Amino acid sequence: MGERIKVLIVDDNRDFCDLLHEFLSKRPEFQVVGVGHNGVEALELIHSVKPDVCVLDIIMPHLDGIGVLERLPSKLAGGPLPKMIMLTALRHEEMTKRVLELGASYYILKPFNLETLAQRIHQLATNGATASPLQFEQQRSVSRNLEIKISDFLHELGVPANIRGYVYLRDAISMVAEEMQLLSAVTKILYTVDHRRGKPTNSEFIAMVADRLRLERAV
């Protein structure tokens, strides 16, 4: 086997970083060479560990992902740039255009399947392929359709869209529907649990809805 692909992970969500680190570390073709949680750390780590691919969140404290792309050439002083995979939960055409102009190789919307991300990392490191605008549009369409299904189902259950935490609940269900391993990262309480009234726990509710969505897509 040839040299392993060196991957750097930068995201302010520590649970996500731990999950992705564990997932990639189990694959023989990858070597996670560093983990950061903001844009400043990203620049320092890219300079020091010299990854082949950097998985970088756009929305981060201190310095966002776009700021990292803007400062990266001067930070590396003409050295080779890693392939940059940008992560974001935002769907914004101008942002997509900007990160591509700054040299990003791929732009992926959260939530996503970890196996798909691993495939993109391998493709970029081995043949340098980049994503086309059509791929971005297809990805947005799939993600949007899933959001609509989740919103419809929550409406059927009587969950109003204006309650506190609705968006976080919808995103959590969407992420778990794509990757069931994420269920173990659910730690915050979104609903009051009262077993006498038969209310499910946070994890149970998310798992129930995500499982139904997965079954519908399998039909």
N, C-alpha and C positions, 0 to 999 in steps of 0.2 A: 504494500500500500504506500502511496506517495505521502508527501507532507500533509498534515492536517490543516484545515482552513482555520485561521485565527480570527475569532469573532470577539468584538467588543460590544457590550450591552450598556446603553445609557437611557434610563427612564427614571422619573422621580417616584414611580410606584414600586416600592421595594418588594412587595409580594409578587408583582409581575416579573421583576428582575430575577428573583429567586426561582420562580417557576420556569422561566425561559432558560436560566443557567442550568438547572437540573435536567431539563429536557434535552438541551444541546449536548451536555456533558455525557449523556448516555449514547450519543452517536459517535462512532469511531472516526468519522471524517471531520469532526469539529473539535476545536480547542478554544474554550472561552478564556481569553487572556486578560480580561478585566471587566469590572462592572462600575458604572458611575451613576449619579443621580441628579446631575445638573449640567448645564452647558459648559461651565468653567472646568469641571472635572473631565468632561468629554474631550476638550482641547488638550488638556494635560495628558490624558491616557492615550489619545491617538498619537501624540508625539512620542510618548515613552514606550508603549507596547507595540506600536506599528501593526495594527490589525489588518487583515485582508478585507474584512467587511465590518462595518459599524452599524448596529441597529440602534437608531437614534429617535427618541420621541421629540416631537416639535414643541409641545407646550411643557416647559420646564422652568424652575426658578433660576434666578441669577442671570442666566443667558439661555435663550430658547434655541431650538434646533436650527432655525434660519440664521440666527446670529453665529452659531457654530460653523455653518456652511460659509458664511461671509468671511469669517476670520481664519478659516482653516488653511488656505493657501499661504498666507503670510506666516502662520504658525509653523508650517512644515518647511518654509523657506525653499520652495522649489522641489522638495522631495515627493515621492510617489503618494498619491492620495488613495485612501481606502475606498472601496465601494460603499456608498451610503444608502441605507434603507431607512426611510423616514416613516415614523409611526404617528398617527393622529386620530382622534375621534371626531375631528371637524371635517365637514364636507364643503370645501371652498375652492372654487376654480382658480382664483388668483393665487392662493397659497400653493396649489399644485403647480401652477405655471412658474412661480417664483423658485420653488425648491429644484425644479428641473433646470431652470436657468443657472442656478448656482452649482449644478453638477451632481445632484442626487441621482442615484441609479434606479431607485424604486420608491414608490409611495404607497403605503398600505394603510387601509382604514381599520380602526378598531371597531368591533371585535374581529378577530381573524383566527383561523386554524393554525396551530403551531406547526403542524406538518407542512402546511403550505409555505409558511415562513422559512422553514428549513430547506425546502426545495428552492426557494428564491435565493437564499444565501449561497447554496451550492451552485446554482446556475450563474450567478454573478461572479463568483470566485473562479469558476472554471472556464467560462466562455465570454464573460463580460457583457452578457446581454442586458439590455435595459427594458423597462416597461414602456409600452406605447400608450398614448392617450386613450386608445380603444380599451386596453386592459384596465386602465383606471376607471373608465366609464362602466365597464362590465362589473367591476368590483363594487362600485357605488350602487349599481342597480340591485345586485344581490343583497347587499347590506340593507338597502332601503326596503326591499320586499320583506325581509325578515323583521325589520322594525314595525312595519305595518301589521304583520301577523301577530306580533307580540302585543301591540297596542289594542288590536281587535279582541284578542283573548282576554286581556286585562279588563277591557270594557265589559265583556260578557260576565266576568266574575264580579263586576260592580266596583272595580278599583278606579276611582276618579283620577283624571290626569292632573288635577291641580293639587293633589296631596303632596306633602313634603317628602322628597325622596323618590318621586315617581320616575324621573329620568334615570336615576341611579339603579332603580329596580329593573327598569326596562333594559338598560345596558348590561346589567349583571346576567339577566336571563339570556340575552343575545350571546354574550361571551361563553356562558356555560353550554348553550346549545351547540356552539362550534367546538368547544373543548371542555369535556366533562371534568377533566382534571382541575379546572379552575374552581370547582365547587369547594375544594378544600381551603381555598384562600378567602372564602366568605367568613368574615369575623365580626362585622358590625351588625347590631340589631336594628332592623328597619321597622319591625312591627312588635307590639306588645304581645308576648306569648301567654295565653291563658288556656291551659289544657282542659279546663272545665267547659270551655266554649268550643273546644275542638280546633282552635287556630293552629296552623302549622308553624314550625319555626321558620326563620328566614331561609335557611339552607333547604329545608323541605319544600317550601313554596317555590323557590327558584328551580330546584331539581324537577319538581312536578311539571311546571310549565315548559322547561327546556326539553324534558323527555317527550312531552306531547309533540312539540315542534319537530324533534328529530324523527319521531315515528311518522308524522305527516309527510316529511320530505323523503322518507324511505319508501312510501307507497308508490 
